Amino acid sequence: MRNQFGKIAIGCVLAVAGMASAAYPQAPAPAAPHGSVVVASPTYTSIPMEITVNRSAAEVWKRIGKYCDVSEWLQIPAGCKITSGTDGEFGAVRTVGAEVLVGRTELSYTYAQTPKEGTPYNLYHGTLEARPVTPTTSKIVYTLFFDNSMLPDDAARAADKERRRARFMQALQNMKTLVEGGRLKLRWRCVRVPQRPYPLRPFAEPRNDEPVPMFGSGVLAKAQPKPWPGAFPPGAFEGGRHE
């Protein structure tokens, strides 16, 4: 009799539990991402670089150590802005690489690039440091750290490291130039000049008393009675380069 009542009690408990489960269903599991960012067998590597500067570490850091100074010494045409957080503080995010400031000291900072959905995450980090050598000299030390297992073979990994090294060694040279009071050379680039409202005849000499454009001024003036001895080179008004 006791066993029979026990079975009935257990049955009631199970029935009540079933009703509760039906009345309050569990939240559905979150949907799986389109692609995993986890790398099964990472091969971590680092690229340490440095350059000696004839300035104290404090002077170096004052000139090139702000988080968005990167756009100057890495010569990024689009510039750099802080999109989240406070410049120079933990968690600050800059537009360059959407990089997050994850570590800092008085004369250094470390940044990281965040995972992107569907793309294997290479854990890319960079550390920039001004390291004292003497009271009047220092080193700028730049170290990159990342996983290069996504590349197909050792040759591709070696080429990738050399490409990164060359780019950031140039950045170190740019920092040295800036800190020591120099100026960076602008990269050559084509510049398009707005279309003139009047036609140009580069190879024709103007007739007397005909209004002609003065080179570079955009001002119309009457031609001199003496014809021009030469002609504009092809494309003189179409674009140019500057350094």
C-alpha positions in Angstrom: 0.0 0.0 0.0 2.8 2.4 0.9 4.6 1.7 -2.4 1.4 2.4 -4.3 0.9 5.8 -2.6 4.6 6.5 -3.3 4.1 5.8 -7.0 1.0 8.1 -7.1 3.0 10.9 -5.3 5.9 10.6 -7.8 3.4 10.6 -10.7 1.8 13.8 -9.4 5.2 15.5 -9.0 6.2 14.6 -12.5 2.8 15.8 -13.9 3.2 19.1 -12.1 6.7 19.5 -13.4 5.6 18.8 -16.9 2.8 21.5 -16.6 5.3 24.0 -15.3 7.7 23.3 -18.2 4.8 23.7 -20.7 3.7 27.0 -19.1 7.2 28.5 -18.9 9.3 27.2 -21.8 13.0 27.6 -21.8 14.6 30.4 -23.7 15.9 29.2 -27.1 19.6 28.7 -27.5 21.4 31.5 -29.3 21.9 31.0 -33.0 25.4 29.8 -34.0 27.5 32.4 -35.8 28.0 32.1 -39.5 31.6 31.2 -39.1 33.9 30.4 -36.2 36.7 32.8 -35.2 38.5 30.1 -33.3 41.8 28.9 -34.8 42.5 25.2 -34.0 46.3 25.2 -34.3 47.7 28.7 -34.0 51.3 29.6 -34.8 52.1 32.7 -32.8 54.9 34.9 -34.0 56.3 38.3 -33.0 58.2 41.1 -34.8 60.4 43.2 -32.5 61.8 46.4 -33.9 63.6 49.4 -32.5 65.4 52.6 -33.4 67.7 54.9 -31.5 66.7 58.5 -31.0 68.7 61.5 -29.9 66.1 62.7 -27.4 65.0 61.6 -24.0 62.3 59.1 -23.6 59.9 61.7 -22.1 60.4 64.0 -25.1 59.9 61.0 -27.5 56.6 60.1 -25.8 55.3 63.6 -25.7 55.8 63.9 -29.5 54.6 60.5 -30.8 52.9 58.7 -27.8 49.3 59.9 -28.2 47.0 57.1 -29.3 46.0 58.9 -32.6 49.5 60.1 -33.4 49.6 56.9 -35.5 48.0 58.6 -38.4 51.0 61.0 -38.7 53.9 58.6 -38.4 52.2 55.8 -40.3 51.1 58.4 -42.9 47.4 57.4 -43.0 45.6 59.8 -45.3 42.2 59.3 -43.7 43.7 60.4 -40.3 42.6 58.9 -36.9 39.8 59.6 -34.5 38.7 58.1 -31.2 35.3 56.4 -31.7 34.8 55.1 -28.2 36.2 55.7 -24.8 38.8 58.4 -23.8 42.0 59.0 -25.7 44.9 57.4 -24.0 42.8 55.4 -21.5 42.0 51.7 -21.3 39.3 50.7 -23.8 39.8 53.7 -26.2 39.0 52.6 -29.8 40.6 54.4 -32.7 39.5 54.3 -36.3 42.8 52.9 -37.5 42.1 49.2 -37.6 39.3 49.6 -35.0 42.1 49.0 -32.5 41.4 48.9 -28.8 43.8 50.2 -26.2 44.3 47.2 -23.9 47.4 48.2 -21.9 49.5 51.3 -21.1 52.3 52.6 -18.9 53.8 56.0 -18.6 55.9 55.5 -21.7 54.1 52.8 -23.7 50.8 51.4 -24.8 49.5 48.1 -26.2 46.6 47.8 -28.6 44.6 44.9 -30.1 42.4 44.3 -33.1 39.1 42.6 -32.3 37.5 39.5 -33.8 35.4 39.8 -36.9 32.5 37.4 -37.5 33.3 34.6 -39.8 37.0 35.4 -40.0 39.6 33.4 -38.0 41.0 35.6 -35.3 44.8 36.1 -35.4 45.0 37.8 -32.0 46.8 40.8 -33.5 48.5 43.1 -30.9 51.0 45.9 -31.1 53.1 47.6 -28.4 54.8 51.0 -28.8 57.3 52.0 -26.2 59.8 54.8 -25.5 62.7 53.2 -23.7 65.3 55.4 -21.9 68.9 54.7 -22.7 70.7 57.8 -21.3 69.2 61.1 -19.9 69.3 62.5 -23.5 68.9 59.4 -25.7 66.3 56.6 -25.9 65.0 53.9 -28.1 61.6 53.6 -29.7 60.6 50.0 -29.5 57.7 48.5 -31.6 56.6 44.9 -31.2 53.9 43.2 -33.3 52.4 39.9 -32.1 49.9 37.7 -34.1 48.9 34.3 -35.3 50.0 33.6 -38.9 48.7 30.0 -39.1 46.1 31.1 -41.7 48.8 31.6 -44.3 49.4 28.5 -46.6 53.1 27.7 -46.0 56.3 28.9 -44.4 57.3 30.9 -47.5 54.1 32.9 -47.2 54.5 33.4 -43.5 58.1 34.7 -44.0 57.0 37.1 -46.8 54.2 38.4 -44.6 56.6 39.1 -41.7 59.0 40.9 -44.0 56.2 43.0 -45.4 55.1 44.0 -41.9 58.6 44.6 -40.8 59.4 47.0 -43.7 56.2 49.0 -43.1 56.8 49.5 -39.4 60.5 50.1 -39.7 59.6 53.0 -42.0 57.1 54.1 -39.3 59.9 54.0 -36.7 62.1 56.1 -39.0 59.2 58.6 -39.4 58.9 58.8 -35.6 62.6 59.4 -35.2 62.4 62.2 -37.8 59.5 63.9 -36.1 61.0 63.6 -32.6 64.3 65.0 -33.7 62.6 68.0 -35.3 62.5 67.0 -38.9 59.6 66.9 -41.3 58.2 64.0 -43.2 58.1 63.9 -47.0 54.6 63.7 -48.4 53.9 60.8 -50.6 53.6 61.6 -54.3 50.1 61.6 -55.4 48.1 62.8 -58.4 46.0 65.9 -57.9 43.0 66.7 -60.2 42.5 70.3 -61.1 38.9 71.5 -61.5 37.8 71.8 -65.1 38.3 75.3 -66.5 35.2 77.1 -67.9 37.2 78.0 -71.1 38.8 75.6 -73.7 42.5 75.1 -73.7 44.6 74.8 -76.8 48.0 73.5 -75.5 49.7 73.4 -78.8 48.3 76.6 -80.4 49.7 80.1 -80.0 47.1 82.7 -79.2 46.1 85.4 -81.6 46.7 89.0 -80.8 44.2 90.6 -78.4 42.6 87.2 -77.6 41.9 86.6 -73.9 44.1 83.7 -72.7 44.5 82.0 -69.3 47.5 83.0 -67.2 49.2 79.8 -66.0 48.2 78.9 -62.5 46.2 82.0 -61.8 42.9 81.3 -63.5 42.8 84.9 -64.6 42.0 85.9 -68.2 44.3 88.5 -69.7 45.0 89.9 -73.2 47.8 88.3 -75.1 50.9 90.3 -76.0 51.4 91.1 -79.6 54.4 88.8 -79.7 53.3 85.2 -80.0 54.2 82.7 -77.2 57.4 80.9 -78.1 56.4 77.6 -76.7 53.3 75.5 -75.8 52.0 73.9 -72.6 53.1 70.3 -72.2 50.3 67.7 -72.5 48.1 67.5 -69.4 49.6 70.7 -67.9 46.2 71.7 -66.6 44.8 68.2 -65.9 46.7 67.2 -62.8 50.1 67.2 -61.1 52.2 65.8 -58.3 53.6 67.3 -55.2 55.9 66.0 -52.5 
